[in-house]
Amino acid sequence: MKLQVLHDSNGNNSGVYIPPQEWSLIKQQYPDIEEISSDIPDWQKELLTSRLEAIAKNPERVKPIQGLFDALNKKVNR
């Protein structure tokens, strides 16, 4: 895929150009892609905010995700 990253006058990424042929292939693979919204519902934003606040209050409770994956694999492989 030959994408081009577009930059603003400050050099920050501001968009991506996808050639029409590539876009057609993407739409074939993901027919609903043009209907996907980047906005998330307010209830999800509130949930994320509360979880981030809980992490900020108790950072020692945050564990690497690999530990969870390892524990799940042990239970599955029994």
C-alpha positions as CSV (number, residue, x, y, z in Angstrom):
1,M,0.0,0.0,0.0
2,K,1.4,3.4,-1.0
3,L,0.1,5.8,1.6
4,Q,1.3,9.4,1.9
5,V,1.3,11.2,5.2
6,L,0.2,14.8,4.9
7,H,1.8,17.5,7.2
8,D,0.6,20.9,8.3
9,S,2.8,24.0,8.1
10,N,4.4,23.0,11.5
11,G,5.4,19.6,10.2
12,N,2.7,17.8,12.3
13,N,0.8,14.9,10.7
14,S,-2.5,16.2,9.5
15,G,-3.9,13.5,7.3
16,V,-3.2,10.5,5.1
17,Y,-3.7,10.2,1.3
18,I,-4.8,6.7,0.2
19,P,-4.6,6.2,-3.6
20,P,-8.1,5.4,-5.1
21,Q,-7.1,1.9,-6.1
22,E,-6.0,1.1,-2.6
23,W,-9.2,2.7,-1.2
24,S,-11.3,0.5,-3.4
25,L,-9.6,-2.6,-2.0
26,I,-10.1,-1.4,1.5
27,K,-13.8,-0.8,0.9
28,Q,-14.1,-4.3,-0.5
29,Q,-12.5,-5.8,2.6
30,Y,-14.4,-3.5,5.0
31,P,-17.7,-2.5,3.4
32,D,-18.9,-0.4,6.3
33,I,-15.7,1.6,6.6
34,E,-17.3,4.9,5.4
35,E,-20.0,4.6,8.1
36,I,-17.5,4.2,10.9
37,S,-17.4,7.3,13.2
38,S,-14.3,8.4,15.1
39,D,-16.5,9.8,17.9
40,I,-17.2,7.5,20.8
41,P,-20.4,7.8,22.8
42,D,-20.4,9.9,26.0
43,W,-21.0,6.8,28.2
44,Q,-17.7,5.3,26.9
45,K,-15.9,8.6,27.5
46,E,-17.2,8.7,31.1
47,L,-16.2,5.0,31.7
48,L,-12.7,5.7,30.3
49,T,-12.4,8.8,32.5
50,S,-13.4,7.0,35.6
51,R,-10.9,4.2,34.9
52,L,-8.1,6.6,34.2
53,E,-8.9,8.4,37.5
54,A,-8.8,5.0,39.4
55,I,-5.4,4.3,37.8
56,A,-4.1,7.7,38.8
57,K,-5.2,7.1,42.4
58,N,-3.7,3.6,42.6
59,P,-1.0,3.2,40.0
60,E,0.5,0.2,41.9
61,R,-2.6,-1.8,41.0
62,V,-1.7,-1.6,37.2
63,K,0.0,-4.7,36.0
64,P,1.4,-5.6,32.6
65,I,-1.1,-7.2,30.3
66,Q,1.3,-10.1,29.6
67,G,0.7,-11.5,33.1
68,L,-3.1,-11.7,32.4
69,F,-2.4,-13.4,29.1
70,D,-0.1,-15.9,30.8
71,A,-2.7,-16.7,33.4
72,L,-5.4,-17.2,30.8
73,N,-3.2,-19.5,28.8
74,K,-2.5,-21.7,31.8
75,K,-6.3,-22.0,32.4
76,V,-7.0,-22.8,28.8
77,N,-4.2,-25.3,28.5
78,R,-5.2,-27.4,31.5
